[in-house]
Amino acid sequence: MKVILPTPLAAYTAHRREVEGEGATLEALLADLERRFTGLRFRIVDEQQRIRPHIKIFVNRSQVAGLEVGLAPGDEVLVVAALSGG
């Protein structure tokens, strides 16, 4: 399935913002991406296995709240990172 990442996370994927991944759940997809792009998962998921507060994840344009959400091979996963500044 297609995974679209924000620019700050592209440093983990050889500067690619769009990558392919596999997994029956969001958790499995992130594990698959971590095997290929070390350090990526930690930037998305915290130590309590929750999506970090500044990260939003959308599956087929619908926001998801947890890692247990089911995925299908043709799904599109979009990871969005909040911007901050002042």
N, C-alpha and C positions, 0 to 999 in steps of 0.2 A: 504494500500500500504506500501511497505517497505521504510523506511527512514534510511539512513546510516549517522551517525554523526562523526565528528572528535573527537579525544580523549579529547581535552579540554572541549567539551560540554557534555561529558558523565557524568560529575559530576552532571548534572541536571536530568539524567535518571537512577539513581542507578547504574552508571558505565556500562550501556549497550550502545554499539555503534550502534546497530541496533534495531529499534523500529518499531511498526506498527502505522499508522495514517490514518485518513479519511479526505476527502475534495474534492470538485469539482474544486477548484483552489488552488494555492500555499498559498494564504492568508488564505483560510479556513483550509488547512492542518496545517499551523503554529498555528492557533487559537485552533485547536483540540489538538495539542501537548502541547500548553501552559496550557490548562485545566488540563492536566495530569502531566506535568512537569513544574511547575511554575518557571519562570525566563528564560526559554530556548529561547522564541521568542525574548526577548530584546537583547540577544546576537547575534541574526541573523539579526534583523530589527531595524533601528534607529527610532528616534522620528518623522522623516518626512515620515515614512512608506516606506523607501527604504532599499534594502539589503545593509548591511554594506560593506564598501569598501574592507575590508580584507576577506570577505566571498564570495565564489562562490557557486552557486547552479546548479546542473545538474539534468535534468529529462530525464531518459532513455539515459544517456550519452551525452545529448545535453545541453550546458549551457543556462540558462535563465537569463533575465535581470530584470524582474519585478515580482511582486506578483500576477498579474492578469492572469498568464499562467494557462490554463486548465489542469486538471489531470483526469486520469481514475483509477479505482480500482487496476489494475495490474501494474501500473507504479512504477518505482524505483526512489527515490529522494536521491541524494547524496549531502551532505553539506560538503564543503571543506573550511578550515580556512588557510589563509596564514601564513607561518612561518617567523619569523624575528629574527634577532640576529646580532651580530657584533663582 
